[in-house]
Amino acid sequence: MKEEFTEECWFLYGKKIGSFYFGWTVYHSEGTAGSVDFDWEKALKGNLLGWFHTHPGVKHILPSSTDNKTMRSWVRSAGRPMLCGIVCGDDMECYSYYRAKDKSIRCKSIKFKFIDMFFFGSVPIAQPE
């Protein structure tokens, strides 16, 4: 029998000022492993920075192929960097997806901290090409 896992997701709203992100998590939703449905109208009502989500049943905190496709689409659509946070057990990691000078979409791990539901993160001032 296949074990079922529940995947969870939170929108990350906030602001990017220079190389710093300031935000908070809202709108918790759940789904099956690899698929979480959201209310997209809510996503677009606030200043969406990205989202945090769980990777249930996985032992790493790297973006999945679905994460990569989704985040690249959001960066193209929004025309700005977006964050993708991953929670796996007690480990968390956050990635900035951004458009490089050659127009490709790149991904870089960023430094971040949560205090309650509030998020603080920073990226290098010059993104590596």
N, C-alpha and C positions, 0 to 999 in steps of 0.2 A: 504494500500500500504506500502510495506517495504521500510524504508529509506535506501538509499545507502550511504556508507561511503568510503572514499578513504584512504587507508593506505599508508604511506610513509616510506622509508627506506634509510639509508646512511651507506656506509661502513666506518669502523673506522680503519684506517691504523696507524701504529706507532711502538713503541718499549716498551718493559717491561724491566726495570732495577731494580733489587731487588724487592721491593714491590711497585714500582711506574710504572705507565703507562703514556706515553707521546704520543699523537697522533693527528690526524685531520680527519675530515669527508670529504668523497668524494663520487662521483657516486650516486647521488640522483635517486631513482626510485619510482614508484607508482604502486598500485594495488588495489584490493578490500579488504574489511575488512577480515583479517585473511590470506591473500595471496598476496605476492609481488614477482614478478619474477625479478631475477637479471641476470646480465651478469657474470656468474661464472668465466669466463676467467679473467675478470677484478679483481675479488675477489682474485684470486690466483697470480696476477702479483705483488701486493705489499705485505708488511708485515702486513697481516690482523690480527688485534686484536679482531675484532668482528664487531658489527654494532649497530646502534641506529635505532629504528623504532617507529611508532606511534601505539597507540591502539585506533582507532576511535570508538566512541560510547560506550566506556567503562569508568567507573568511578574510576578505580584503576590502579596502576602502578606496578602490580605484573606480573611475567611471566605467560603466558598462557600455557596450556598443549602442544600446538604446539611449543611455545618458548622452553619449557623444552626438548621436543624430539629433536628439531633441535640443540640446544646448546650441549646436551649430545653427539649427533652424531659428531658434529664438534670437541669437546674435544677428543673423541676417535680417530677420523681421524687425527687431527693435532698433537696429543700427547702433548698438552700444554694447559694452561688456555685460555679461550676465554671470551670476554665481550659481554653482551647483555644489551643494553640501551633501555629504554622504555620512550616514551613521551606521556603524556595524558593531553591534555589541556595545562595549565601552569606548570604542575608538570613533573619532570623527575627523573628517578632512573636508576642506573646502577648496574648490577650484574656480578660477576665473577663466571664462571663455571670452576671447576677444579677437578682433580682426587685426591681423598683422599688416605691416606696410605692403606686403605682396598680395594683400586681400584675402589670404587664407585665414581660416579660423583656427586659433591656437588655444591650448589649455595649459594653465600654470597653477600649481598648488600655491595657496596664499596663507599667510599667517592670520589667525583669527582667535577670538575668544568669545564665549557666551557668558553673560551674567544674567541669570534667570532667563527671560525670553529675549534679552537684548543682545545684539550681535555687533562686534567691532572687528574689522579686518583691514589688512593693508596688503598692497601689491607693490612690487618694485616700481620705482618711478619710471624707469625705462624697461619695458617688457623685452625679454630676449627674443631675437628673431632667429 
